[in-house]
């Protein structure tokens, strides 16, 4: 926490919100559009340069920081109470 303003760092807040959204989407039914967009694989030709970082890549990176694999994160997201424990992000500063 930033002591002067009593606010959490913006990076921590973004991480927490992204993790909460991932859990929300992951618990959805497979027929819902947001879930379909999350698991969709784009078709067509690849553009030049490095591949863009996907939302799932970001979640996997957050999981690695917490010592968890993406599969483990997906399993935890199914249980709302367990997922709340995961989304409690400790400040990085």
N, CA, C and O atoms as CSV, one atom per row, in Angstrom:
chain,resi,resn,atom,element,x,y,z
A,1,UNK,N,N,0.833,-1.189,0.000
A,1,UNK,CA,C,0.000,0.000,0.000
A,1,UNK,C,C,0.868,1.239,0.000
A,1,UNK,O,O,1.895,1.301,0.677
A,2,UNK,N,N,0.449,2.200,-0.752
A,2,UNK,CA,C,1.134,3.479,-0.713
A,2,UNK,C,C,0.662,4.182,0.545
A,2,UNK,O,O,-0.524,4.471,0.698
A,3,UNK,N,N,1.601,4.457,1.451
A,3,UNK,CA,C,1.214,4.961,2.764
A,3,UNK,C,C,0.677,6.387,2.716
A,3,UNK,O,O,-0.216,6.732,3.489
A,4,UNK,N,N,1.197,7.211,1.833
A,4,UNK,CA,C,0.757,8.605,1.792
A,4,UNK,C,C,-0.702,8.741,1.386
A,4,UNK,O,O,-1.443,9.526,1.977
A,5,UNK,N,N,-1.112,7.988,0.392
A,5,UNK,CA,C,-2.469,8.112,-0.143
A,5,UNK,C,C,-3.402,6.998,0.303
A,5,UNK,O,O,-4.597,7.032,0.010
A,6,UNK,N,N,-2.865,6.015,1.009
A,6,UNK,CA,C,-3.649,4.869,1.462
A,6,UNK,C,C,-4.325,4.167,0.277
A,6,UNK,O,O,-5.490,3.777,0.355
A,7,UNK,N,N,-3.568,4.012,-0.828
A,7,UNK,CA,C,-4.052,3.347,-2.039
A,7,UNK,C,C,-3.106,2.210,-2.393
A,7,UNK,O,O,-1.904,2.292,-2.143
A,8,UNK,N,N,-3.658,1.142,-2.981
A,8,UNK,CA,C,-2.799,0.062,-3.451
A,8,UNK,C,C,-2.185,0.476,-4.788
A,8,UNK,O,O,-2.789,1.255,-5.525
A,9,UNK,N,N,-0.997,-0.032,-5.111
A,9,UNK,CA,C,-0.366,0.289,-6.390
A,9,UNK,C,C,-1.262,-0.126,-7.556
A,9,UNK,O,O,-1.993,-1.111,-7.462
A,10,UNK,N,N,-1.203,0.622,-8.646
A,10,UNK,CA,C,-2.089,0.371,-9.787
A,10,UNK,C,C,-1.832,-1.014,-10.389
A,10,UNK,O,O,-2.778,-1.679,-10.810
A,11,UNK,N,N,-0.583,-1.459,-10.439
A,11,UNK,CA,C,-0.280,-2.786,-10.995
A,11,UNK,C,C,-0.932,-3.878,-10.153
A,11,UNK,O,O,-1.425,-4.866,-10.698
A,12,UNK,N,N,-0.940,-3.712,-8.853
A,12,UNK,CA,C,-1.569,-4.687,-7.965
A,12,UNK,C,C,-3.076,-4.701,-8.176
A,12,UNK,O,O,-3.697,-5.764,-8.187
A,13,UNK,N,N,-3.652,-3.540,-8.339
A,13,UNK,CA,C,-5.100,-3.452,-8.549
A,13,UNK,C,C,-5.498,-4.094,-9.876
A,13,UNK,O,O,-6.506,-4.796,-9.951
A,14,UNK,N,N,-4.701,-3.852,-10.927
A,14,UNK,CA,C,-4.985,-4.454,-12.230
A,14,UNK,C,C,-4.887,-5.971,-12.148
A,14,UNK,O,O,-5.745,-6.679,-12.676
A,15,UNK,N,N,-3.853,-6.472,-11.491
A,15,UNK,CA,C,-3.681,-7.915,-11.346
A,15,UNK,C,C,-4.871,-8.530,-10.617
A,15,UNK,O,O,-5.402,-9.554,-11.048
A,16,UNK,N,N,-5.285,-7.922,-9.530
A,16,UNK,CA,C,-6.412,-8.444,-8.752
A,16,UNK,C,C,-7.687,-8.473,-9.590
A,16,UNK,O,O,-8.432,-9.452,-9.555
A,17,UNK,N,N,-7.943,-7.397,-10.348
A,17,UNK,CA,C,-9.163,-7.321,-11.160
A,17,UNK,C,C,-9.142,-8.340,-12.297
A,17,UNK,O,O,-10.168,-8.938,-12.619
A,18,UNK,N,N,-7.959,-8.538,-12.910
A,18,UNK,CA,C,-7.862,-9.513,-13.985
A,18,UNK,C,C,-8.080,-10.929,-13.456
A,18,UNK,O,O,-8.725,-11.748,-14.110
A,19,UNK,N,N,-7.547,-11.211,-12.286
A,19,UNK,CA,C,-7.757,-12.532,-11.697
A,19,UNK,C,C,-9.232,-12.755,-11.359
A,19,UNK,O,O,-9.761,-13.845,-11.577
A,20,UNK,N,N,-9.891,-11.737,-10.831
A,20,UNK,CA,C,-11.320,-11.872,-10.510
A,20,UNK,C,C,-12.132,-12.120,-11.786
A,20,UNK,O,O,-13.037,-12.954,-11.798
A,21,UNK,N,N,-11.805,-11.396,-12.853
A,21,UNK,CA,C,-12.531,-11.546,-14.115
A,21,UNK,C,C,-12.311,-12.945,-14.692
A,21,UNK,O,O,-13.248,-13.562,-15.198
A,22,UNK,N,N,-11.075,-13.446,-14.617
A,22,UNK,CA,C,-10.783,-14.790,-15.096
A,22,UNK,C,C,-11.633,-15.819,-14.356
A,22,UNK,O,O,-12.199,-16.715,-14.982
A,23,UNK,N,N,-11.728,-15.704,-13.049
A,23,UNK,CA,C,-12.548,-16.628,-12.276
A,23,UNK,C,C,-14.011,-16.551,-12.664
A,23,UNK,O,O,-14.686,-17.576,-12.770
A,24,UNK,N,N,-14.501,-15.344,-12.875
A,24,UNK,CA,C,-15.897,-15.133,-13.263
A,24,UNK,C,C,-16.176,-15.802,-14.610
A,24,UNK,O,O,-17.161,-16.526,-14.759
A,25,UNK,N,N,-15.307,-15.556,-15.583
A,25,UNK,CA,C,-15.490,-16.119,-16.917
A,25,UNK,C,C,-15.311,-17.638,-16.890
A,25,UNK,O,O,-16.050,-18.361,-17.558
A,26,UNK,N,N,-14.353,-18.111,-16.137
A,26,UNK,CA,C,-14.068,-19.549,-16.120
A,26,UNK,C,C,-15.215,-20.357,-15.514
A,26,UNK,O,O,-15.389,-21.525,-15.862
A,27,UNK,N,N,-15.985,-19.771,-14.631
A,27,UNK,CA,C,-17.128,-20.476,-14.038
A,27,UNK,C,C,-18.355,-20.451,-14.941
A,27,UNK,O,O,-19.342,-21.132,-14.660
A,28,UNK,N,N,-18.307,-19.671,-16.028
A,28,UNK,CA,C,-19.457,-19.576,-16.932
A,28,UNK,C,C,-19.679,-20.865,-17.706
A,28,UNK,O,O,-18.786,-21.702,-17.834
A,29,UNK,N,N,-20.888,-20.997,-18.213
A,29,UNK,CA,C,-21.247,-22.105,-19.082
A,29,UNK,C,C,-20.487,-21.963,-20.401
A,29,UNK,O,O,-20.214,-20.849,-20.847
A,30,UNK,N,N,-20.149,-23.090,-21.022
A,30,UNK,CA,C,-19.370,-23.085,-22.269
A,30,UNK,C,C,-20.090,-22.390,-23.420
A,30,UNK,O,O,-19.443,-21.985,-24.386
A,31,UNK,N,N,-21.408,-22.241,-23.345
A,31,UNK,CA,C,-22.156,-21.635,-24.442
A,31,UNK,C,C,-22.185,-20.111,-24.377
A,31,UNK,O,O,-22.614,-19.465,-25.333
A,32,UNK,N,N,-21.743,-19.536,-23.285
A,32,UNK,CA,C,-21.745,-18.072,-23.149
A,32,UNK,C,C,-20.640,-17.455,-24.006
A,32,UNK,O,O,-19.536,-17.993,-24.082
A,33,UNK,N,N,-20.938,-16.335,-24.643
A,33,UNK,CA,C,-19.989,-15.688,-25.551
A,33,UNK,C,C,-18.677,-15.275,-24.875
A,33,UNK,O,O,-17.615,-15.531,-25.443
A,34,UNK,N,N,-18.696,-14.648,-23.687
A,34,UNK,CA,C,-17.410,-14.282,-23.076
A,34,UNK,C,C,-16.482,-15.482,-22.878
A,34,UNK,O,O,-15.271,-15.363,-23.065
A,35,UNK,N,N,-17.037,-16.628,-22.504
A,35,UNK,CA,C,-16.236,-17.837,-22.317
A,35,UNK,C,C,-15.694,-18.315,-23.654
A,35,UNK,O,O,-14.543,-18.743,-23.743
A,36,UNK,N,N,-16.526,-18.244,-24.705
A,36,UNK,CA,C,-16.078,-18.661,-26.026
A,36,UNK,C,C,-14.949,-17.767,-26.524
A,36,UNK,O,O,-13.999,-18.255,-27.137
A,37,UNK,N,N,-15.040,-16.474,-26.268
A,37,UNK,CA,C,-13.986,-15.550,-26.690
A,37,UNK,C,C,-12.690,-15.810,-25.926
A,37,UNK,O,O,-11.601,-15.674,-26.483
A,38,UNK,N,N,-12.805,-16.180,-24.667
A,38,UNK,CA,C,-11.621,-16.438,-23.854
A,38,UNK,C,C,-10.848,-17.654,-24.366
A,38,UNK,O,O,-9.617,-17.641,-24.381
A,39,UNK,N,N,-11.550,-18.690,-24.779
A,39,UNK,CA,C,-10.873,-19.913,-25.196
A,39,UNK,C,C,-10.675,-19.993,-26.709
A,39,UNK,O,O,-10.125,-20.980,-27.198
A,40,UNK,N,N,-11.106,-18.983,-27.459
A,40,UNK,CA,C,-11.000,-19.007,-28.921
A,40,UNK,C,C,-9.539,-18.943,-29.372
A,40,UNK,O,O,-8.706,-18.288,-28.746
A,41,UNK,N,N,-9.259,-19.626,-30.452
A,41,UNK,CA,C,-7.944,-19.585,-31.095
A,41,UNK,C,C,-8.110,-18.872,-32.439
A,41,UNK,O,O,-8.862,-19.349,-33.289
A,42,UNK,N,N,-7.429,-17.747,-32.653
A,42,UNK,CA,C,-7.601,-17.017,-33.913
A,42,UNK,C,C,-7.070,-17.816,-35.105
A,42,UNK,O,O,-6.098,-18.562,-34.986
A,43,UNK,N,N,-7.717,-17.648,-36.241
A,43,UNK,CA,C,-7.302,-18.316,-37.458
A,43,UNK,C,C,-6.645,-17.289,-38.382
A,43,UNK,O,O,-6.729,-16.082,-38.157
A,44,UNK,N,N,-6.003,-17.792,-39.406
A,44,UNK,CA,C,-5.414,-16.904,-40.398
A,44,UNK,C,C,-3.912,-16.812,-40.261
A,44,UNK,O,O,-3.292,-17.517,-39.465
A,45,UNK,N,N,-3.338,-15.918,-41.065
A,45,UNK,CA,C,-1.892,-15.767,-41.096
A,45,UNK,C,C,-1.384,-14.984,-39.904
A,45,UNK,O,O,-2.042,-14.075,-39.396
A,46,UNK,N,N,-0.207,-15.361,-39.481
A,46,UNK,CA,C,0.448,-14.676,-38.372
A,46,UNK,C,C,1.120,-13.405,-38.893
A,46,UNK,O,O,1.690,-13.409,-39.984
A,47,UNK,N,N,1.056,-12.340,-38.137
A,47,UNK,CA,C,1.719,-11.104,-38.534
A,47,UNK,C,C,3.206,-11.191,-38.192
A,47,UNK,O,O,3.635,-12.092,-37.471
A,48,UNK,N,N,3.972,-10.260,-38.708
A,48,UNK,CA,C,5.404,-10.250,-38.431
A,48,UNK,C,C,5.658,-9.864,-36.984
A,48,UNK,O,O,4.841,-9.211,-36.335
A,49,UNK,N,N,6.819,-10.288,-36.501
A,49,UNK,CA,C,7.206,-9.926,-35.148
A,49,UNK,C,C,6.794,-10.975,-34.131
A,49,UNK,O,O,6.329,-12.062,-34.472
A,50,UNK,N,N,6.982,-10.609,-32.870
A,50,UNK,CA,C,6.639,-11.562,-31.825
A,50,UNK,C,C,5.131,-11.673,-31.684
A,50,UNK,O,O,4.384,-10.777,-32.077
A,51,UNK,N,N,4.700,-12.788,-31.116
A,51,UNK,CA,C,3.269,-12.992,-30.907
A,51,UNK,C,C,2.779,-12.061,-29.816
A,51,UNK,O,O,3.510,-11.741,-28.878
A,52,UNK,N,N,1.554,-11.637,-29.947
A,52,UNK,CA,C,0.969,-10.795,-28.914
A,52,UNK,C,C,0.705,-11.610,-27.662
A,52,UNK,O,O,0.433,-12.808,-27.729
A,53,UNK,N,N,0.787,-10.953,-26.535
A,53,UNK,CA,C,0.521,-11.616,-25.263
A,53,UNK,C,C,-0.993,-11.707,-25.088
A,53,UNK,O,O,-1.695,-10.697,-25.155
A,54,UNK,N,N,-1.484,-12.907,-24.867
A,54,UNK,CA,C,-2.916,-13.105,-24.711
A,54,UNK,C,C,-3.316,-12.951,-23.245
A,54,UNK,O,O,-2.470,-12.898,-22.352
A,55,UNK,N,N,-4.606,-12.881,-23.028
A,55,UNK,CA,C,-5.140,-12.764,-21.678
A,55,UNK,C,C,-4.756,-13.990,-20.846
A,55,UNK,O,O,-4.422,-13.881,-19.666
A,56,UNK,N,N,-4.812,-15.160,-21.493
A,56,UNK,CA,C,-4.459,-16.396,-20.796
A,56,UNK,C,C,-2.978,-16.386,-20.423
A,56,UNK,O,O,-2.605,-16.865,-19.352
A,57,UNK,N,N,-2.132,-15.842,-21.301
A,57,UNK,CA,C,-0.697,-15.726,-20.987
A,57,UNK,C,C,-0.498,-14.881,-19.733
A,57,UNK,O,O,0.329,-15.203,-18.880
A,58,UNK,N,N,-1.257,-13.807,-19.631
A,58,UNK,CA,C,-1.158,-12.926,-18.467
A,58,UNK,C,C,-1.582,-13.658,-17.198
A,58,UNK,O,O,-0.919,-13.545,-16.167
A,59,UNK,N,N,-2.671,-14.401,-17.264
A,59,UNK,CA,C,-3.152,-15.160,-16.107
A,59,UNK,C,C,-2.125,-16.226,-15.719
A,59,UNK,O,O,-1.872,-16.448,-14.535
A,60,UNK,N,N,-1.535,-16.883,-16.721
A,60,UNK,CA,C,-0.515,-17.898,-16.440
A,60,UNK,C,C,0.691,-17.264,-15.746
A,60,UNK,O,O,1.282,-17.866,-14.849
A,61,UNK,N,N,1.051,-16.057,-16.159
A,61,UNK,CA,C,2.169,-15.344,-15.518
A,61,UNK,C,C,1.846,-15.019,-14.059
A,61,UNK,O,O,2.699,-15.178,-13.186
A,62,UNK,N,N,0.627,-14.568,-13.793
A,62,UNK,CA,C,0.214,-14.304,-12.409
A,62,UNK,C,C,0.266,-15.591,-11.592
A,62,UNK,O,O,0.669,-15.584,-10.429
A,63,UNK,N,N,-0.148,-16.697,-12.215
A,63,UNK,CA,C,-0.108,-17.990,-11.533
A,63,UNK,C,C,1.312,-18.401,-11.187
A,63,UNK,O,O,1.567,-18.896,-10.089
A,64,UNK,N,N,2.243,-18.197,-12.120
A,64,UNK,CA,C,3.643,-18.536,-11.852
A,64,UNK,C,C,4.181,-17.721,-10.680
A,64,UNK,O,O,4.958,-18.236,-9.875
A,65,UNK,N,N,3.776,-16.451,-10.575
A,65,UNK,CA,C,4.212,-15.631,-9.446
A,65,UNK,C,C,3.702,-16.198,-8.131
A,65,UNK,O,O,4.328,-16.019,-7.086
A,66,UNK,N,N,2.559,-16.883,-8.183
A,66,UNK,CA,C,1.978,-17.469,-6.980
A,66,UNK,C,C,2.363,-18.942,-6.818
A,66,UNK,O,O,1.926,-19.600,-5.874
A,67,UNK,N,N,3.186,-19.458,-7.743
A,67,UNK,CA,C,3.626,-20.839,-7.665
A,67,UNK,C,C,2.588,-21.838,-8.133
A,67,UNK,O,O,2.565,-22.972,-7.655
A,68,UNK,N,N,1.727,-21.441,-9.060
A,68,UNK,CA,C,0.669,-22.319,-9.552
A,68,UNK,C,C,0.711,-22.386,-11.077
A,68,UNK,O,O,1.082,-21.415,-11.737
A,69,UNK,N,N,0.333,-23.525,-11.626
A,69,UNK,CA,C,0.257,-23.679,-13.080
A,69,UNK,C,C,-1.085,-23.142,-13.571
A,69,UNK,O,O,-1.986,-22.876,-12.775
A,70,UNK,N,N,-1.210,-22.984,-14.889
A,70,UNK,CA,C,-2.471,-22.504,-15.454
A,70,UNK,C,C,-3.593,-23.503,-15.187
A,70,UNK,O,O,-4.716,-23.104,-14.880
A,71,UNK,N,N,-3.301,-24.791,-15.301
A,71,UNK,CA,C,-4.329,-25.817,-15.019
A,71,UNK,C,C,-4.798,-25.732,-13.568
A,71,UNK,O,O,-5.985,-25.884,-13.281
A,72,UNK,N,N,-3.864,-25.490,-12.668
A,72,UNK,CA,C,-4.229,-25.362,-11.258
A,72,UNK,C,C,-5.070,-24.107,-11.036
A,72,UNK,O,O,-6.014,-24.117,-10.246
A,73,UNK,N,N,-4.722,-23.024,-11.741
A,73,UNK,CA,C,-5.507,-21.792,-11.639
A,73,UNK,C,C,-6.925,-22.034,-12.140
A,73,UNK,O,O,-7.885,-21.557,-11.535
A,74,UNK,N,N,-7.065,-22.771,-13.239
A,74,UNK,CA,C,-8.391,-23.073,-13.776
A,74,UNK,C,C,-9.199,-23.917,-12.789
A,74,UNK,O,O,-10.395,-23.693,-12.602
A,75,UNK,N,N,-8.531,-24.891,-12.159
A,75,UNK,CA,C,-9.224,-25.741,-11.179
A,75,UNK,C,C,-9.688,-24.914,-9.981
A,75,UNK,O,O,-10.807,-25.083,-9.498
A,76,UNK,N,N,-8.825,-24.022,-9.507
A,76,UNK,CA,C,-9.179,-23.181,-8.366
A,76,UNK,C,C,-10.300,-22.211,-8.706
A,76,UNK,O,O,-11.126,-21.886,-7.852
A,77,UNK,N,N,-10.331,-21.747,-9.954
A,77,UNK,CA,C,-11.351,-20.772,-10.363
A,77,UNK,C,C,-12.758,-21.376,-10.322
A,77,UNK,O,O,-13.741,-20.652,-10.165
A,78,UNK,N,N,-12.852,-22.689,-10.461
A,78,UNK,CA,C,-14.167,-23.342,-10.404
A,78,UNK,C,C,-14.805,-23.226,-9.018
A,78,UNK,O,O,-16.030,-23.200,-8.904
A,79,UNK,N,N,-13.994,-23.155,-7.975
A,79,UNK,CA,C,-14.477,-23.042,-6.599
A,79,UNK,C,C,-14.347,-21.579,-6.168
A,79,UNK,O,O,-13.236,-21.082,-5.981
A,80,UNK,N,N,-15.449,-20.910,-6.015
A,80,UNK,CA,C,-15.447,-19.474,-5.735
A,80,UNK,C,C,-14.712,-19.117,-4.449
A,80,UNK,O,O,-13.986,-18.124,-4.416
A,81,UNK,N,N,-14.883,-19.896,-3.402
A,81,UNK,CA,C,-14.231,-19.598,-2.120
A,81,UNK,C,C,-12.708,-19.745,-2.223
A,81,UNK,O,O,-11.963,-18.921,-1.693
A,82,UNK,N,N,-12.258,-20.788,-2.902
A,82,UNK,CA,C,-10.815,-20.968,-3.093
A,82,UNK,C,C,-10.252,-19.855,-3.975
A,82,UNK,O,O,-9.140,-19.375,-3.751
A,83,UNK,N,N,-11.035,-19.450,-4.982
A,83,UNK,CA,C,-10.570,-18.419,-5.904
A,83,UNK,C,C,-10.422,-17.066,-5.203
A,83,UNK,O,O,-9.543,-16.279,-5.554
A,84,UNK,N,N,-11.261,-16.799,-4.233
A,84,UNK,CA,C,-11.136,-15.550,-3.476
A,84,UNK,C,C,-9.790,-15.469,-2.775
A,84,UNK,O,O,-9.207,-14.391,-2.658
A,85,UNK,N,N,-9.298,-16.616,-2.309
A,85,UNK,CA,C,-7.985,-16.637,-1.656
A,85,UNK,C,C,-6.880,-16.336,-2.661
A,85,UNK,O,O,-5.899,-15.670,-2.330
A,86,UNK,N,N,-7.038,-16.821,-3.879
A,86,UNK,CA,C,-6.027,-16.594,-4.921
A,86,UNK,C,C,-6.015,-15.132,-5.348
A,86,UNK,O,O,-4.953,-14.570,-5.613
A,87,UNK,N,N,-7.190,-14.516,-5.416
A,87,UNK,CA,C,-7.260,-13.141,-5.914
A,87,UNK,C,C,-6.776,-12.118,-4.896
A,87,UNK,O,O,-6.600,-10.948,-5.234
A,88,UNK,N,N,-6.561,-12.535,-3.675
A,88,UNK,CA,C,-5.976,-11.610,-2.700
A,88,UNK,C,C,-4.501,-11.452,-3.049
A,88,UNK,O,O,-3.675,-12.306,-2.725
A,89,UNK,N,N,-4.189,-10.354,-3.708
A,89,UNK,CA,C,-2.841,-10.113,-4.209
A,89,UNK,C,C,-2.045,-9.359,-3.149
A,89,UNK,O,O,-2.490,-8.335,-2.632
A,90,UNK,N,N,-0.877,-9.873,-2.837
A,90,UNK,CA,C,-0.023,-9.166,-1.887
A,90,UNK,C,C,0.724,-8.059,-2.631
A,90,UNK,O,O,1.139,-8.270,-3.771
A,91,UNK,N,N,0.905,-6.906,-2.029
A,91,UNK,CA,C,1.592,-5.794,-2.698
A,91,UNK,C,C,3.019,-6.189,-3.096
A,91,UNK,O,O,3.730,-6.869,-2.356
A,92,UNK,N,N,3.410,-5.736,-4.294
A,92,UNK,CA,C,4.731,-6.064,-4.797
A,92,UNK,C,C,5.776,-5.048,-4.372
A,92,UNK,O,O,6.965,-5.260,-4.608
A,93,UNK,N,N,5.373,-3.976,-3.767
A,93,UNK,CA,C,6.336,-2.953,-3.331
A,93,UNK,C,C,6.801,-3.185,-1.931
A,93,UNK,O,O,7.612,-2.416,-1.415
